[in-house]
Amino acid sequence: MAVEDPNILTEDDLFDIYKEVLDVAAEWRNVGLALRVRNPELDVIEKSCPWAPRDCLRAVLAGWLKGRNGPQPTWGVLCEAVAEPAGGNNRVLAEEMARKHGVTLKASQSQKPEPSKSEVHLEQVVTLRDLLCIKYKLPGTTDIQTLRVERSISSHWETLAQQLGIDHGECASIAMAKLQDPVRCLSEAISRWINRNGRKNTTWNHFLTAMIDIDLKDQADTLEKALQYRVL
């Protein structure tokens, strides 16, 4: 005699299931689709109990439990159908059900993993103060190192400025105003870039990308490492 799988839901479980998912009755058709109940069956259900979403939901669950379509009926499958944005679209209810029945839900598409420490730093806005000096300490070391960004890339200031959207004519004007001093020219160019583009478009990510695009990858790698392990 075959042993029944205790994880498989049956028609005897209908009432218990129905009580738990009443909150998504208004989405009964979408829940049915998420449970792989076919459209013709859903049409029949809708005609048999029009304007009665709870009755429709109960009928959907009953059809699903008969196991004619899709995967075998389990709490896990039902929780996913309730959470599914195109299904029940009620992740809070799905998570409550999952905890109650020992089910692990798939991660929501809207739930992004926590950004790494490096990613957090790279999404911060570039500041002239940081360009002047960044102090950092590498893992496993006790010495605090100093990176003077302006001085390390100032000889390439005009190429970098143009990569950041400052045209040749404006660069010439900056050079004249700053007496051809590369560090002062870079500082002025970056200041204009920040003021012109706003916070969202002047992050370290944007800055590092521009450096790499003009073949300053080694300097960009050093800068990224300093940002990741900076000492505030």
C-alpha positions, 0 to 999 in steps of 0.5 A: 500500500502506497504511503501518502505524501503528507506535504500534498494537499487534498480536497479534505484540506479545502476549508482550511485553505479557503479560510487562509486565503480569503483576503485575496478573494477579489483576485480569485482569477489571477490566483487561479492562473498562478495555480495553473488552472486553465482559462476555460475552467475559470470561465465556467467558474465565473459564469456559475457564480457571477459577482461572488468572488469568494465562491469563485475562489473556493471553486478555484481551490477545489479544482486545483486540489483535484490536481488536474493541472500544473504541479501537485497542490502544496502549501508552497505552491499556494503561498507562491500564488498568493505572493505572485504580483500577477496572482494574489499580489499579497506578499504579506499574507503569503509570508504569514502562511509560509511561516505557519506551514514551514514554507520558504518563499522565493525572493520577491523581484522587488527585494534587492540584496543589501548593497556591499560596502563598496557599492554604497561608497560608489553611489555617494556623490563626488565632493571636492574635499574627497578629491583633495584627500581620502584616508583609507586602511586596507584589511589586515593592516594598521597603517592609514594611507592617504590618496590625493586624487587630484594630484594622481590624475591632474595631468589628465584633467582636460581629457577627463573633463571632456569625458564628463561633458565639458567641451574643449572651449570651456576647458580652454577657458578653465585653463586660462582662468586657473593659470594652467595649474592642472590641479586647480583646473581639475578642481574647477572642471569637477566643480562645474560637472557637479553643479551642472548634473546634480546629485544623481549623475555625479556619483563616484560610479560615474567618475570611475567610469569616466576614468576607465573610459580614458584609460586611467584604469589603474588610477580608478582601481586605486581610487575604488579601493580607497573609497571602499576602505576609507577611514571617516 
